[in-house]
Amino acid sequence: MVFLSFSVLLAAYLQPFVDLARSLDGLTASSARQAAKDTLTRFFDTLDALQGTHAGCRLVGGSGGSDGGGGGGAAGAEVREKMRDEVKRTVGVAYAAAVGRLKGSLGPKYVRLTDAELGARLDSFYR
């Protein structure tokens, strides 16, 4: 059996979220309007896909207890909290920065969520 450290597993888990955040790099008010629309559309499509993946998965551990095994008990809750916090930090900061750089140049059809709404949506992944 192969055992991986939590930091290795967390890095692998976070990679799709890092990619999602990076997809917003370079998005500014001076970006071509259609390119900005396409970028935000892909961002939300990817977010929807990640949410669908989370809906079908559950963090589980070895014994389900609080022995650091994962899913159950205090340890599982702590792992979910760490994952949630890292995802919110990674994606939330990138989204807020990108929306801020757009300076209102696109309407709510493309900028579908406020920062707080995105945070609430990301929180829902971990319930």
Secondary structure, DSSP 8 states (H G I E B T S, - for coil): -----HHHHHHHHHHHHHHHHHTTTT--TTS-HHHHHHHHHHHHHHHHHHHHHHHT-----SSSSSSS-SSSHHHHHHHHHHHHHHHIIIIIHHHHHHHHHHTT-S-TTTS---HHHHHHHHHHTT-
